[in-house]
Amino acid sequence: MKTQMHARIFTDSVSFMDISMFRVEGMQVTITPGWKYKPCDVAVMYGLANPPRRSQQGRLRNAIYREHNGPIVVIESSLIGRSFNQRLPGWLAALRRRPLRPRQVHPYYRVAVGGALGDDADFCAENSPPDRWERVQAEFGIKLTPYRTEGDYILLVGQVPKDASLRGIDMVRWLHETAAAIRKISDRSILIRLHPSTRWRDQEAVVDACSTVPRVTISRGRRPFADEVANAWVCVTLSSGAAIDALIAGVPPICLSPASLAYRLCSNSLDDIEHPKQPEREQFMRDLCHSQWTPREMSDGTAWRHIFPAVEREMARTGGDSGEHGAGRSRVIWAVQADHQGYHRPETVLSASEKQRWAGSLALWTVAARILPGKRKRYLHRRATALFMLGRYGEAELVFSELRSRNPDFPGGHEGAARSAEKLGHWGIAAEAWAAASRLAPGRKALAGHAAALLKLGKLAEAEAVFGLLCERFPAEIAGYRGLERIASERGDWPLALQMQDIIWKTLSDPDAMRRKVLLLVRLQRIAEAKEIVKELEAGSSPLAYLLASMPLLEATHDWATMSQLLGTNEALLLGNWQLLHSYLGVLGRLGRADEALDVLDRSRAGKEAARKKLRINCLIQAHRYFEAGECLRQIWEHGSIDEFSPEILSAMVSAAWEVGGAGLANVVLDRVDAEAPHTVAGELLRLSAIFQRTRLRSLNCLVSSSESAFDQGPHIEQLVRDHLAHSPGSVGAENRRDAVRDICGIFVRLRSGHTDFFPDPSFVLNEALEVATCIAEAFDELKPLSLIRLGDGEGCMLPYRPELEVFRETDREATQQTWWGRAAQVDDALEWQLKEAIRSADVVGLPDLDRTSRGILSNSLEALGDGGRNARGLLASIDFAAGNTSKQAVLTSCHIHQSLSFWGIWDLLLPRLGAVSLITCHAKLGGVLAQRHGITIETVHLVPPEHKYAAGFASIAGDAHYPHAFTRLRDRLSGQLRGRVFLISAGMLGKIYCMWIRQAGGIAIDIGSAADFWCGHDTRSVADIVTYRSPAGVAEQVRDLASEHSRFARLLPLDTSAKLLLGNPA
């Protein structure tokens, strides 16, 4: 911190108490009256920002939140020990037609940094001792009443309309909608308690709005809360402090907003209303009592000393700069805070009217099935259907199963059970249920469902028979033919697959059949045949078939310019077809036209909404419109289903949640994944991804708390993944893929025991990223040659395959070379030998980490012919070769180490430390970017042609191909004396060999890969990768501070001139 910080106490932020007595120690303090914010390092205020407030007091509070960048110490009313004293007799208040706000008596006040609510305040009170709680209990005679086992009604608690804790929610509307939602799921009577300060007109509005909800009584808040909670079954609140009073009274609360201080402790869904959580309360009360302080404790500095660690954390996060940059960041936070209309309504109210209708149907048919047993079959079916439509597939499956057992001759029960089982990944149940449905009613839908489930189970012969029957009975339907095509592809019977595609095109005129045929021919390297088909279609009568078939061919040759022109001139077809739209937006992204891609997406209605959201997030991130991308993530979180998540979306969502709401909000996201992810391949990927994200959160949380445990290794991720695979049910048909992931975990366990320096997860474990960076700094200080290379799926395709996968090696190599250099290039034995030698001689080797590898293998069979299968095989080959061919003295880390150093802000330490670097890159502007951003000197720049796949999107250099021409020229240029010189290399697979040459010449070579693309403004990788490149606000500064106090990592900090001279480094 600065030697003399400046704090301001904004006394006019409150009118009923004098906060100038609040003691701030160790800083210059200015008592600041008036209605305008004035810059300072620490702001002290009463109350919370609240955009609807237009009073001078409210505007001052809003201005402080909006304009101040740095710690805001917030003083607010207490939650334990407060009482209400009516200022005027009730008859006089009634005469005025508006109650004066009751005077709240507060022996204590909350004091926190950042806010005063459950999701924005840092009270420094976690795991507090019992002393203050015991004191408060004695002072107010408080005892924790045992949880009650019965109750007469549901208590629904209102709050003061337009209060800051509502975050923009209309309280009258919320009370009505919540009461209506409760009525749909519970028969209990409802008592709505209005806040004592609710105005008359708002009271009347609530009475009028809730008159349509049966069995609702409204209390206007004149009776003590203790009387009204006394006989309640449960207490439903939004963010009211009444939840705490209910906890003390032994009535379980349901808190529907994270703003509630009891949110993380209690139930958060109305679905729990009959079985609410009954959490352990003692520690919560201890923590709560360490969040509130007496006026005397505020004036003698006790409160300030308690919250000072939070002040320091916030100062580190914001940098303590109240200038223009800080104000901008505050405005972003303000925008997120101000846009909460409808944020925390109950689940049945959150969705559109269609979901509300199904929720009403569910309540109706549940009751009807009980009271009209003669029509139980019909009502059970309707109830199960409503559950299915609401996304409650597990419950739906149970009800459909009951329906099947009671009415085995009713096809609807079997069909419903099958559809529910499909959603849950229970393919065995789905196959059996579809089979029963098809026996009773052998229609197209039942036969297609039965065959698809058999295919999922890997029962190809049985599936083939059912698909054949489907073709025979419904020759005009595409499902049977597509099924037979898929079975041929699964078996590797390519002639039959191509034949089925021809049948589908000629018989049913399905234009997508030609796209699939060209795609298969491209994968089989039969390019000439693919071109001939496209040429015939161009002269034919189906422009859509021609466009669809052209896409795989142009993608294979990476002819993005032609692809863009072709699709751009056929906009009408493009906007109506999801395949074309997806291809076109991908091309625009590669060409750096992401804003244009967003405009096209907005004008199209093609595709399912979930897929459109994912595509939109991709485009926004490519356009560097991160705030809008964050808003999309928020909408998916609040209003979407778990089906809309993917590991990449989850990674972005957790990062955004951590920046906005800290560990609490990020853990809420991950808890939802654990609770809701289905037992499908997609669900498996999400649950595995959550393991990695929780590991990253651990490092982030330790970093924020300035704890040296941020440097601890923690549990090894390979063991966490192993344990997960051992104890979680896998998706049907994916066991071989799970075995492959287990095998890789075993390899990592062996590598960890055999290598002293094994750091495979630097993207998730801060300590590992710092270790690798320190290796580079040590080589630089000691003038020691060093080669850091990274191995991905592309390099793996150039390395030996396992025997059972050898059949794919040649086609994988050809496709990879096309991606890198164009079809003319060929890898010979000499080049392969050099790649192997580069791996054997490297000092630091980045392997494919478990996060990427598990996603690649679980998503795609190792025997799959397409890009996914090739990527999975390449990743496995890289791991296999490195595991058996690297020196025991080599440092093993992740192939994403370049991203890891970016995420933790370590490049910001390391590059200035190196001082001067040379570059091997396709980006002419990279040197200027690094010099401007890090103040380093650029010595020599060796420009090479870009990867063929991205050439159209880069300002590529003119000249010969990278391989063999530029490769050969560089061999001569890198053969001189390079002792102590540092090279940053972004040159694909050939860059690994350049690293070896530089090391042989005495230099230090660092393979930075796609980091060069990112630094130059090109997003060539996935959403998850791009998120990893972006360091969360304040992380770089916190890493610097912690490293400076660590005996080993302190050497990452910049050396002064004298230290460099002593070390003898010429740089």
Long-range contacts (C-beta under 8 A, 24 or more apart in sequence): 1-312, 1-315, 1-320, 2-41, 2-320, 4-28, 5-41, 5-42, 5-320, 6-30, 6-40, 6-41, 6-42, 7-40, 7-41, 7-42, 7-43, 7-44, 8-32, 8-38, 8-40, 8-42, 8-43, 8-44, 9-44, 9-45, 10-37, 10-43, 10-44, 10-45, 10-60, 10-64, 12-56, 12-57, 12-60, 13-45, 13-46, 13-47, 13-57, 13-60, 13-61, 13-64, 14-45, 14-46, 14-47, 14-57, 14-75, 15-57, 17-46, 19-44, 19-45, 19-46, 19-75, 21-295, 21-298, 21-299, 22-73, 22-75, 22-298, 22-299, 22-303, 22-304, 23-298, 23-299, 23-300, 23-301, 23-303, 23-304, 24-73, 24-301, 24-304, 25-301, 25-304, 25-305, 25-308, 34-60, 35-59, 35-60, 36-60, 36-63, 37-63, 37-64, 37-66, 37-67, 37-68, 39-68, 39-322, 40-68, 40-70, 40-322, 41-70, 41-71, 41-315, 41-320, 41-322, 42-70, 42-71, 42-72, 42-73, 42-311, 42-315, 43-68, 43-70, 43-71, 43-72, 43-73, 44-72, 44-73, 44-75, 45-72, 45-73, 45-74, 45-75, 46-74, 46-75, 46-76, 47-74, 47-75, 47-76, 47-164, 48-74, 48-76, 48-115, 48-116, 48-117, 48-164, 48-165, 49-164, 49-334, 49-337, 50-162, 50-163, 50-164, 51-168, 51-338, 52-162, 52-168, 53-162, 53-164, 65-330, 65-334, 65-337, 66-327, 66-330, 66-331, 66-334, 67-327, 67-330, 68-322, 68-326, 68-330, 69-318, 69-319, 69-320, 69-321, 69-322, 69-323, 69-325, 69-326, 69-327, 69-329, 69-330, 70-314, 70-315, 70-318, 70-320, 70-321, 70-322, 70-326, 71-113, 71-114, 71-310, 71-311, 71-314, 71-315, 71-318, 72-113, 72-114, 72-115, 72-314, 73-111, 73-112, 73-113, 73-304, 73-307, 73-311, 74-110, 74-111, 74-112, 74-113, 74-114, 74-115, 74-116, 74-121, 75-109, 75-110, 75-111, 75-298, 76-109, 76-110, 76-112, 76-116, 77-104, 77-106, 77-109, 77-110, 78-106, 78-107, 78-108, 78-109, 78-110, 78-292, 79-110, 79-241, 79-244, 79-261, 79-288, 79-292, 80-108, 80-136, 80-140, 80-142, 80-244, 80-285, 80-288, 80-289, 80-292, 81-106, 81-107, 81-108, 81-136, 81-139, 81-140, 81-292, 82-106, 82-107, 82-108, 84-196, 90-222, 97-200, 98-199, 98-200, 98-201, 99-196, 99-197, 99-198, 99-199, 99-200, 101-197, 102-196, 102-197, 107-139, 107-294, 108-136, 108-292, 108-293, 108-294, 109-292, 109-293, 109-294, 109-295, 109-298, 110-291, 110-292, 111-291, 111-292, 111-293, 111-298, 111-303, 111-306, 111-307, 112-291, 112-307, 112-310, 113-307, 113-310, 113-311, 113-313, 113-314, 114-310, 114-314, 117-165, 117-239, 117-259, 117-260, 117-261, 118-239, 118-258, 118-259, 118-260, 118-261, 118-262, 118-263, 118-264, 118-664, 119-258, 119-259, 119-263, 119-661, 119-664, 119-665, 120-259, 120-661, 121-291, 122-307, 122-310, 122-313, 122-314, 123-287, 123-290, 123-291, 123-307, 123-310, 124-290, 124-306, 124-307, 124-309, 124-310, 125-287, 125-288, 125-290, 125-291, 126-287, 127-283, 127-287, 128-283, 128-286, 128-287, 128-289, 128-290, 129-286, 130-282, 130-286, 132-286, 132-289, 132-290, 133-282, 133-285, 133-286, 133-288, 133-289, 135-289, 136-289, 142-248, 143-248, 144-247, 144-248, 144-250, 144-281, 144-282, 144-285, 145-248, 145-249, 145-250, 146-250, 147-250, 147-251, 147-252, 147-278, 148-233, 148-250, 148-251, 150-233, 151-188, 151-231, 151-232, 151-233, 151-234, 151-251, 152-189, 152-231, 152-232, 152-233, 153-188, 153-189, 153-190, 153-191, 153-217, 153-231, 153-232, 153-233, 154-182, 154-186, 154-188, 154-189, 154-190, 154-191, 154-232, 154-233, 154-234, 154-236, 154-273, 155-191, 155-193, 155-228, 155-229, 155-232, 155-234, 155-235, 155-236, 155-246, 155-251, 156-182, 156-190, 156-191, 156-192, 156-193, 156-236, 157-193, 157-235, 157-236, 157-237, 157-238, 157-240, 157-242, 157-243, 158-192, 158-193, 158-194, 158-195, 158-198, 158-206, 158-221, 158-240, 159-195, 159-237, 159-238, 159-239, 159-240, 160-195, 160-197, 160-198, 161-198, 161-199, 161-202, 165-238, 165-239, 165-240, 165-257, 165-259, 166-238, 166-239, 167-239, 167-257, 167-259, 167-337, 167-340, 167-343, 167-344, 168-338, 168-339, 168-340, 168-341, 168-343, 169-238, 169-340, 169-341, 169-342, 169-343, 169-344, 169-345, 171-202, 171-238, 172-202, 172-205, 172-206, 172-209, 173-209, 174-238, 174-345, 175-206, 175-209, 175-210, 176-206, 176-209, 176-210, 176-213, 177-345, 177-346, 177-349, 178-236, 178-256, 178-270, 178-345, 178-346, 178-349, 179-210, 179-213, 179-216, 180-212, 180-213, 180-349, 181-270, 181-346, 181-348, 181-349, 181-359, 182-236, 182-270, 182-273, 183-213, 183-214, 183-215, 183-216, 183-363, 184-348, 184-359, 184-360, 184-362, 184-363, 185-270, 185-271, 185-273, 185-348, 185-359, 185-363, 186-273, 186-274, 188-233, 189-215, 189-216, 189-217, 190-215, 190-216, 190-217, 191-216, 191-217, 191-218, 191-219, 191-228, 191-232, 192-216, 192-217, 192-218, 192-219, 193-219, 193-221, 193-225, 193-228, 193-242, 194-218, 194-219, 194-220, 194-221, 195-221, 195-240, 196-221, 196-222, 197-221, 234-273, 234-276, 236-270, 236-273, 238-344, 239-263, 239-344, 244-288, 247-279, 247-281, 247-284, 248-281, 248-285, 252-276, 252-277, 252-278, 252-279, 256-344, 256-345, 256-346, 257-343, 257-344, 258-344, 258-661, 258-664, 258-665, 258-668, 259-344, 261-288, 264-664, 269-346, 269-347, 270-346, 270-347, 270-348, 271-347, 309-706, 312-706, 313-704, 313-705, 313-706, 316-706, 316-1034, 316-1037, 316-1038, 316-1041, 317-704, 317-1033, 317-1034, 317-1037, 317-1038, 318-1033, 318-1034, 319-1034, 319-1037, 329-1033, 332-627, 333-660, 335-627, 336-630, 336-634, 336-660, 339-631, 343-638, 350-638, 350-639, 351-639, 355-389, 355-390, 358-386, 358-389, 358-390, 359-386, 359-390, 361-386, 362-386, 362-387, 362-390, 376-406, 377-403, 377-406, 377-407, 377-410, 380-406, 381-410, 381-412, 381-413, 381-416, 384-416, 384-420, 385-416, 388-416, 388-419, 388-420, 388-423, 391-641, 393-420, 393-423, 393-424, 393-678, 394-420, 394-424, 396-420, 397-421, 397-424, 397-426, 397-429, 404-433, 404-436, 408-436, 409-440, 410-440, 411-437, 411-440, 411-441, 411-446, 414-440, 415-445, 415-446, 415-449, 418-449, 418-453, 419-449, 422-449, 422-453, 423-678, 424-678, 424-679, 424-680, 425-678, 425-679, 425-680, 425-681, 425-683, 425-731, 425-732, 426-679, 426-732, 427-453, 427-456, 427-457, 427-732, 427-733, 428-457, 428-732, 430-456, 431-456, 431-457, 431-459, 442-473, 444-470, 444-473, 444-474, 444-477, 444-479, 447-473, 447-474, 447-480, 448-479, 448-480, 448-483, 451-479, 451-480, 451-483, 452-483, 455-483, 455-486, 455-487, 455-490, 456-732, 456-733, 457-732, 457-733, 458-733, 460-487, 460-490, 460-491, 463-487, 475-507, 476-508, 478-504, 478-508, 478-510, 481-507, 481-508, 485-516, 489-520, 489-865, 492-863, 492-865, 494-520, 494-524, 505-545, 509-542, 511-542, 511-544, 511-545, 511-548, 512-548, 512-579, 514-545, 514-548, 514-549, 515-545, 515-548, 515-549, 515-551, 515-552, 515-579, 517-549, 518-549, 518-550, 518-552, 518-553, 519-552, 519-866, 520-865, 522-552, 522-553, 522-556, 523-811, 523-815, 523-865, 523-866, 524-811, 524-865, 525-811, 525-814, 527-553, 527-556, 543-570, 543-573, 544-573, 544-577, 547-573, 547-574, 547-577, 547-580, 548-577, 548-579, 548-580, 551-579, 551-580, 551-583, 555-583, 556-815, 556-818, 557-818, 557-823, 558-818, 558-819, 558-948, 558-949, 558-950, 558-951, 558-952, 559-952, 560-587, 560-590, 560-591, 560-952, 560-953, 561-591, 561-952, 563-587, 564-588, 564-591, 574-600, 574-604, 575-600, 575-603, 575-604, 575-605, 575-606, 576-604, 576-605, 576-606, 577-606, 578-606, 578-607, 578-611, 580-606, 581-606, 581-607, 582-607, 582-615, 585-615, 585-618, 585-619, 589-618, 589-619, 589-622, 589-1019, 590-950, 590-952, 590-953, 590-1020, 591-952, 591-953, 592-953, 592-1017, 592-1018, 594-619, 594-620, 594-622, 594-623, 594-1019, 595-623, 597-622, 597-623, 598-623, 610-640, 610-643, 610-644, 613-640, 613-644, 614-644, 614-646, 614-649, 617-649, 617-652, 617-1023, 618-1023, 621-652, 621-1019, 621-1023, 621-1026, 621-1027, 622-1019, 622-1026, 624-1017, 626-1030, 630-656, 630-660, 637-669, 641-676, 642-672, 642-673, 642-676, 642-677, 642-678, 642-683, 642-686, 643-682, 645-673, 645-677, 645-686, 646-682, 646-685, 646-686, 647-685, 647-686, 647-688, 647-689, 647-855, 647-1024, 648-1022, 648-1023, 648-1024, 649-1023, 650-686, 650-689, 650-690, 650-693, 651-689, 651-693, 651-1023, 651-1024, 651-1027, 651-1028, 652-1023, 652-1024, 652-1027, 654-693, 654-696, 654-697, 655-1027, 655-1030, 655-1032, 658-697, 658-700, 658-1032, 659-1032, 659-1033, 662-704, 663-697, 663-700, 663-701, 663-704, 666-693, 666-697, 667-694, 667-697, 670-694, 670-697, 679-729, 679-730, 679-731, 680-731, 681-731, 681-734, 681-737, 681-858, 681-859, 683-731, 684-728, 684-730, 684-731, 684-734, 684-738, 684-858, 685-854, 685-855, 685-858, 685-859, 687-724, 687-728, 688-721, 688-724, 688-851, 688-854, 688-855, 688-858, 689-851, 689-855, 691-717, 691-720, 691-721, 691-724, 692-717, 692-761, 692-763, 692-764, 692-850, 692-851, 693-764, 695-720, 695-761, 695-764, 695-765, 696-763, 696-764, 696-765, 699-764, 699-765, 699-766, 699-767, 700-1032, 700-1035, 702-766, 703-766, 703-1035, 703-1038, 703-1039, 703-1042, 704-1038, 706-1038, 706-1041, 706-1042, 708-1042, 708-1045, 708-1046, 710-766, 710-767, 710-1042, 711-766, 711-767, 711-770, 711-1042, 711-1046, 711-1049, 712-767, 713-765, 713-767, 713-768, 714-765, 716-749, 716-752, 717-760, 717-761, 717-764, 717-765, 717-850, 718-745, 718-748, 718-749, 718-752, 718-760, 718-850, 719-745, 719-749, 721-745, 721-850, 721-854, 734-858, 736-861, 737-857, 737-858, 737-861, 737-862, 738-858, 740-857, 740-862, 740-876, 741-850, 741-853, 741-854, 741-857, 741-858, 744-850, 744-853, 744-854, 744-857, 744-876, 744-879, 745-850, 747-879, 747-880, 747-883, 748-850, 750-883, 751-883, 751-892, 754-888, 755-888, 755-890, 755-891, 755-892, 756-888, 756-889, 757-890, 757-891, 757-892, 758-891, 758-892, 759-891, 759-892, 759-893, 759-894, 760-847, 760-849, 760-850, 760-892, 760-893, 760-894, 761-849, 761-850, 761-851, 761-894, 762-893, 762-894, 762-896, 762-897, 762-900, 762-901, 762-904, 763-849, 763-851, 763-894, 763-896, 763-899, 763-900, 763-903, 763-1028, 764-851, 766-904, 766-1039, 768-893, 768-900, 769-897, 769-900, 769-901, 769-903, 769-904, 769-906, 770-904, 770-906, 770-1039, 770-1043, 770-1049, 770-1052, 771-891, 772-844, 772-891, 772-893, 772-897, 772-900, 772-901, 773-901, 773-906, 773-909, 773-910, 773-1052, 774-1048, 774-1049, 774-1051, 774-1052, 775-843, 775-844, 775-891, 776-844, 776-910, 776-1004, 776-1006, 777-910, 777-913, 777-1051, 777-1052, 778-1051, 779-843, 779-1004, 780-913, 780-914, 780-980, 780-982, 780-1004, 780-1065, 780-1067, 781-1051, 781-1055, 781-1063, 781-1065, 782-1063, 783-979, 783-980, 783-1002, 783-1064, 783-1065, 784-1004, 785-843, 785-979, 785-998, 785-999, 785-1000, 785-1001, 785-1002, 785-1003, 785-1004, 786-843, 786-844, 786-999, 786-1004, 786-1005, 786-1006, 787-838, 787-841, 787-842, 787-843, 787-844, 787-995, 787-996, 787-998, 787-999, 787-1005, 788-842, 788-843, 788-844, 788-846, 788-897, 788-995, 788-1005, 788-1006, 788-1007, 789-838, 789-839, 789-842, 789-844, 789-845, 789-846, 789-991, 789-992, 789-995, 789-1007, 790-845, 790-846, 790-895, 790-896, 790-897, 790-898, 790-992, 790-1007, 790-1009, 791-839, 791-845, 791-846, 791-847, 791-848, 791-878, 791-881, 791-882, 791-895, 791-992, 792-848, 792-874, 792-875, 792-878, 792-895, 793-848, 793-856, 793-870, 793-871, 793-872, 793-873, 793-874, 793-875, 793-878, 794-819, 794-820, 794-874, 794-988, 794-989, 795-835, 795-874, 795-878, 795-989, 795-992, 796-848, 796-873, 796-874, 796-875, 796-876, 796-877, 796-878, 796-879, 796-881, 797-870, 797-873, 797-874, 797-877, 798-827, 798-831, 798-832, 798-835, 798-989, 799-832, 799-835, 799-836, 799-877, 799-878, 799-880, 799-881, 800-877, 800-880, 800-881, 801-873, 801-877, 802-876, 802-877, 802-880, 805-862, 805-863, 805-873, 805-876, 808-863, 808-865, 808-869, 808-870, 808-873, 811-865, 811-870, 812-870, 812-873, 812-874, 815-867, 815-870, 816-870, 816-874, 818-948, 819-947, 819-948, 819-949, 820-947, 820-948, 820-949, 820-962, 820-963, 820-988, 820-989, 821-947, 821-948, 821-961, 821-962, 821-963, 822-948, 822-961, 824-961, 825-961, 825-963, 825-964, 831-963, 831-993, 834-993, 834-996, 835-989, 835-992, 835-993, 836-881, 836-885, 837-996, 838-992, 838-993, 838-995, 838-996, 839-881, 839-882, 839-885, 839-886, 839-992, 840-885, 840-886, 840-887, 841-996, 841-999, 842-886, 842-890, 842-992, 842-995, 842-996, 842-999, 843-890, 843-891, 843-999, 844-890, 844-891, 844-892, 844-893, 844-897, 845-882, 845-886, 845-890, 845-891, 845-892, 845-893, 846-893, 846-894, 846-895, 846-896, 846-897, 846-1007, 847-878, 847-879, 847-882, 847-883, 847-892, 847-893, 847-894, 847-895, 848-875, 848-878, 848-879, 848-894, 848-895, 849-894, 849-895, 849-896, 852-895, 852-896, 853-879, 896-1025, 896-1028, 898-1007, 898-1008, 898-1009, 898-1010, 898-1011, 899-1010, 899-1011, 899-1025, 899-1028, 899-1029, 900-1028, 902-1011, 902-1014, 902-1028, 902-1029, 902-1030, 902-1031, 903-1028, 903-1029, 903-1030, 903-1031, 903-1032, 903-1035, 904-1031, 904-1035, 904-1036, 904-1039, 905-1031, 905-1035, 905-1036, 905-1037, 905-1039, 905-1040, 906-1036, 906-1039, 906-1052, 907-934, 907-1011, 908-934, 908-1031, 908-1036, 908-1040, 909-1036, 909-1039, 909-1040, 909-1043, 909-1052, 909-1053, 909-1054, 910-1052, 911-936, 912-936, 912-1054, 913-1052, 913-1053, 913-1054, 913-1055, 914-982, 914-1067, 915-1060, 915-1067, 916-981, 916-982, 916-1067, 917-982, 917-983, 917-984, 918-942, 918-981, 918-982, 918-983, 918-984, 919-983, 919-984, 919-985, 919-986, 920-944, 920-970, 920-983, 920-984, 920-985, 920-986, 920-987, 920-991, 920-994, 921-984, 921-985, 921-986, 921-987, 921-1012, 922-946, 922-947, 922-954, 922-956, 922-957, 922-986, 922-987, 922-1012, 923-954, 923-986, 923-1012, 923-1013, 923-1016, 924-955, 924-957, 925-955, 925-1016, 926-986, 926-1012, 926-1015, 926-1016, 929-1015, 929-1016, 930-984, 930-1015, 933-1015, 939-981, 942-970, 942-973, 944-970, 944-987, 944-990, 947-988, 950-1013, 950-1018, 950-1020, 953-1018, 953-1020, 954-1018, 962-987, 962-988, 962-990, 963-990, 967-993, 970-994, 970-997, 971-997, 974-998, 974-1001, 975-1001, 976-1001, 977-1001, 977-1002, 978-1002, 978-1003, 979-1003, 980-1004, 980-1065, 980-1066, 980-1067, 981-1067, 982-1006, 982-1067, 984-1008, 984-1012, 986-1010, 986-1011, 986-1012, 986-1013
